[in-house]
Amino acid sequence: MRGLLPALLLTFATAASGDELTCRALTEFAESANETTLGLGPAKCSHSLVLGAGPSFDCYWSYGFRSSEAEKAFAELQSLILNCTACCKEADGADVNHPDSFDQLTAEFGVHELSLSWKDEGALEQTLIFLRASQP
């Protein structure tokens, strides 16, 4: 398991209040459903509805299994969320039946809930980084 909470707390404790340009990119992702503002390269994205029929914009990026590129992308998104939101919670090792490992960070961001997750898929030899912005 990745054990994000200690790293998250350390990052949050040492982070500035948020860089305006960086937070603007996150705002554009959430409000305009535009993944290109995050600068992580091509993503697979879709629109859906969450429980309660609120809109959701979901994107994922695929990397080699547990690659340094996956680590870097996850760290950048994690830092972005920590620098731009006031609260966050972690669902480390949540009960899921398909990935080899799973970590999730959720945070409130204005009217949106952001969800960042890391999923290792050993059988596919991929690590998937997911980011969702939803309005409950």
C-alpha positions in Angstrom: 0.0 0.0 0.0 1.1 3.5 -0.7 0.2 5.0 2.7 -0.7 8.4 1.5 -2.0 10.1 4.6 1.4 10.8 6.3 2.8 12.2 3.0 -0.4 14.2 2.5 -0.2 15.7 5.9 3.4 16.6 5.4 2.7 18.1 2.0 -0.3 20.0 3.3 1.6 21.3 6.3 4.5 22.7 4.2 2.5 23.8 1.2 1.6 27.4 0.4 -2.0 28.4 0.3 -2.2 27.5 -3.4 -0.8 28.9 -6.6 -3.4 30.9 -8.5 -2.5 29.5 -11.9 -2.4 25.9 -10.6 -5.7 26.3 -8.8 -7.1 27.9 -11.9 -6.2 24.8 -13.9 -8.0 22.7 -11.4 -11.0 25.0 -11.5 -11.1 24.7 -15.3 -10.9 20.9 -15.0 -13.8 20.8 -12.6 -16.0 23.5 -14.1 -15.2 23.2 -17.8 -14.6 19.5 -18.1 -11.2 20.2 -19.7 -8.4 17.8 -18.8 -5.8 19.6 -20.9 -5.5 22.3 -18.3 -3.7 19.8 -16.1 -0.8 19.3 -18.5 -0.6 15.5 -18.0 -1.0 14.5 -21.6 -3.9 12.7 -23.3 -6.5 11.3 -21.0 -9.6 9.1 -21.5 -12.5 11.1 -20.2 -16.2 10.8 -19.9 -19.3 12.5 -18.4 -21.5 10.6 -16.1 -23.9 11.0 -13.2 -23.2 10.2 -9.6 -25.7 8.9 -7.1 -28.3 11.6 -6.7 -28.0 12.5 -10.4 -25.2 15.1 -10.0 -22.9 15.6 -13.0 -19.5 14.0 -13.0 -16.4 14.5 -15.2 -14.1 11.5 -15.0 -10.6 11.2 -16.6 -7.9 8.6 -16.3 -4.3 8.4 -17.5 -2.6 5.0 -18.2 1.0 4.4 -17.3 3.3 1.4 -17.1 2.8 -0.7 -14.0 4.1 1.2 -11.0 6.3 3.4 -13.3 8.1 6.5 -12.2 5.8 8.4 -14.7 2.7 7.2 -12.8 4.3 8.3 -9.5 5.1 11.7 -10.9 1.6 12.3 -12.3 0.0 11.1 -9.1 2.3 13.3 -7.0 1.5 16.4 -9.2 -2.3 15.9 -8.9 -2.0 15.2 -5.2 0.0 18.4 -4.7 -2.5 20.3 -6.8 -5.4 19.1 -4.7 -3.7 19.8 -1.4 -2.6 23.3 -2.4 -6.0 24.3 -3.7 -8.5 22.7 -1.3 -9.0 23.1 2.4 -9.8 19.6 3.4 -9.1 16.1 2.3 -9.5 12.6 3.3 -7.9 9.3 2.2 -9.4 5.9 1.5 -6.2 3.8 1.6 -6.7 0.2 0.5 -10.4 0.6 0.0 -12.4 -2.6 -0.5 -12.3 -3.2 -4.3 -12.1 -6.5 -6.0 -10.1 -5.9 -9.2 -7.0 -3.7 -8.8 -3.9 -5.1 -7.2 -3.8 -2.0 -5.1 -5.9 1.1 -4.7 -5.5 4.4 -3.0 -7.9 7.4 -3.0 -7.9 11.0 -1.9 -11.1 13.0 -1.9 -11.6 16.7 -1.2 -14.2 19.4 -1.5 -13.5 22.1 -4.1 -16.2 24.7 -4.2 -19.4 23.0 -5.3 -17.4 20.0 -6.5 -16.0 16.9 -4.9 -12.7 15.8 -6.3 -11.6 12.2 -6.2 -8.0 11.2 -7.1 -7.2 7.5 -7.2 -4.3 5.2 -8.0 -5.1 1.7 -9.3 -2.5 -0.9 -10.0 -3.6 -3.5 -12.5 -0.9 -6.2 -12.6 -2.7 -8.4 -15.1 -2.8 -5.5 -17.5 0.7 -4.3 -16.6 -0.8 -0.8 -16.0 -1.1 1.8 -13.3 -4.2 4.0 -13.8 -4.5 7.5 -12.3 -8.1 8.7 -12.1 -9.4 12.2 -11.4 -13.1 12.9 -11.0 -14.9 16.2 -10.4 -18.5 15.7 -9.4 -21.3 17.7 -8.0 -23.3 15.7 -5.5 
